Amino acid sequence: MRILIVEDDAVLADGLTRTLRQSGYAADCANNGEQADSALSNENYDVVILDLGLPGMDGLEVLRRLRTRKSTVPVLILTARDALDDRVRGLDLGADDYMVKPFDPPELEARLRALLRRGQASGGGELRIGELSFDAATRCARIGKQIIELSPRELSLLEVLMRRAGKVVGKEQLLEHLYTWDEEATSNAIEVLMHRLRRKLDQHGVIIRTVRGLGYMLDSPEV
């Protein structure tokens, strides 16, 4: 899943980016309001972590513009501002959650998972197709009770396919969800990643079909 971090504190932004990427997310970072507004106007994200005290355009204005464009992407405000008025204004402008610095990273990731589930209407923390399941909280894939050993990127690819099971997912969509600005990924990278995932899933009866000229589609495993 793809996340935009909007944070002008370079140390915090770098730490958040590293933590989320290690957890298997594709995390981009904008360090001012104008850059964030541009990214949100032109890119697709699954969730946004938004600081309020940004240079130039502040976070509340970024949020206001985002909602004016009718975007429903979940937004978690992460800020040092702890005044009640700031929290109320942020929520009234369309934020989905609010955390005050300093914060505990495990709690932040738990809140992100909750927003991702809510934003994608997954109906819960576990995706299930036949005997294949994916737990969004633990980022673990299983066939029945057997854990499938997958890399963080393979898990992210499987998650995207499972959330769109029975529908064709194009390579461009996969690139958007799995890779960040600073990664020079191409359709060949998707093909290599798909080959690795298929090799691990085929033996369990999980079929990922290639729809020529369109993309890929996950079929239900045999039960």
N, C-alpha and C positions, 0 to 999 in steps of 0.2 A: 504494500500500500504506500501511496505517496503523500508525504507530509511537507507543508511549508512552515518553517520556523521564522518568525519575524522578531528579531532581537538585535539591539544595537550594542549590547555588551559582548565584545568579541570572545572573551573567555567562556562566558556562559553559553553563547551560541555554538562555539566549537565543541564544548562538552556535551550539549544536547544533541548536536548532529552526530557525534561519534557514538553516543549511547543508543540512539534510535537506529542508526545504521547497523550496529552490532546486533540489535534485536530483529533485524531483517526488514526494516522499513527503508524506503527510498526517501531521504530527507534533504530538501533544499533549504537554503538560508538566505533571507533578505535582511539587510542591516539598517534600512530606513523605510519610511512610509511610502515614498514614491516608488521604490523598487518593489515593495510588496504589492502595491496597487497594480503595477504593471504586470507582475507575475500572475496575480489572481485574475487579471483581465484576459490573459492570453494562454494560461496553462490550466490543466485540470488537476485538482488535489482532492484527496479523501478527507483530510482534516487540516486545520490551520492552528498553530500555536502563536498567539499574538500578544506582544508586549504593547503597553499603552504609551509609555514615555519614550517615543521615538523622535529623532531629529527631523525637522521639517514637518511633514504631515504626521500627526500623531495617530496612535492605534485606533482611537474611536472613529476618526475620520476614515481610516482604511476600512473599518468594519461597516460604517454607514454606506460607503460607496459600494462595498461588496453586496450588501443586502439590497441596495437600490437597483443593482443589476439582476436582482431576483435569484441570486445564487443561494443555494441551500447547504453549501458545504459546512460541516460542523466547525465551530470556532471555540477554542479554549483560550481565554484570556489568562496570561501569565505575567504578573506585574508586581511592582513594589508598592503600588498604590493600594492602601487597605481601607480607605475611607468608604463609608456606606454609600455615599452619593456616587462615587466612581463605579462601585459594583452594580448599583441599580441602573445607572446610565448604560453601562456596557451590556447588561442583560436586556434592557429595553431596546437597545439598538440591534439585538439579534444574536448576541453571544449565547453559546450553549452551556458553557461552564466557566468557572472563574477560580484561579489559584493565586495566592499571594506568595511572593518570594520572602524568605527562602522556602524551598519545598523539598520533599523527598522524591527522588527519581522513581522508585517503585510505585508511589501513589500517582505520579504524573502518567506513567505508562498505563496504569489501570484505568485512569480516567480517559485516556486516549482510546483504549480498547472499547470502553463503553460508548464513546462518541462514534467510533467507527461502526459498531454494531447498530447503533441507533440511526446513523446516517444512511447505512446501506440496507436498512430494514431487514436484517438477517434473521430477526426473530430470536436471537440468543447468541451465546458465546460459542456454540458448536455448529459447524456445518456438517451435514450428513447426506451422502448419496449412496444408497445401498449399504454395503459394509464399509465404505470409505468414509472416514470422518476427519475433520480438522478442528482442533480446539484453538480458538482465537486468543484465549487467555494464556495458554501455555505454549502456543505455536508448535503444536505437535500433531502429526498426521498418523492415522492408524487404519489398518484393515482389520476389522473386528477388534481384538485386543492387542494385536501385534503392531508395535511401533515401526513406522517406515523411516529409515534414516535419510533425512534430506538436509541439504545446506539451507541457510537462511534465504538465499535467493530462490532456490527451488521451492521452498515453502511458500514464499510470496507469490510465485507463479501459480502454484497449485491453488492457493486461496483465491486469486483472481478468477481462475477457471471454474472453481467450485461455486463462487458467487454468481457466475453466469452460466451455470450448467445447462446444457441443452441449447445454448445460443453461441453463435460464432463470435469469437474475440479476435480482432485484427491485430497484426503485429504492431501497428502504431499505438493502439490502445495499451498493449503490453509494455512497450517502451515507455509510455507516459507513466505507467503505474510502478514500474520496477527500477527505473534508472533516474539519476539526478542530473542537474545541469552540468556538473563537472565530469560526468562520465560520457565518453564518446562512444556510446552504444549504437549499433546498427541492427538491421533486421537479421544479419548473420549471428549476432550475439543471442538473439531470441531463438534462432534455430538451434544453436549449440546448447543453450539452456534447456530447450524443449527436448532435445535428444537425450540429455542426461536424465531429465525427469521421466520420460517415457521408459527408459531402460530400467528404472527402479520400480515403475508402476506396472509395467506390462505383465510381470510374473504374478501379479495379484489380480489380474483380470480387469484392470482399470484402463480404459481405452481413451486416448486423446486423438481425435481424428483431425487430419489436415483437410480443410475445405479450400480447394485450389483457388488461388487468386483472392481469397477473402481472409483466411486466418485459421484458427483452431477451435475445436469444440470438444468439451469433455462429455463422454457418454457414461452412463451409469455402469458400475462394475457388475459382473454377473453375481447373482445371489442364489 
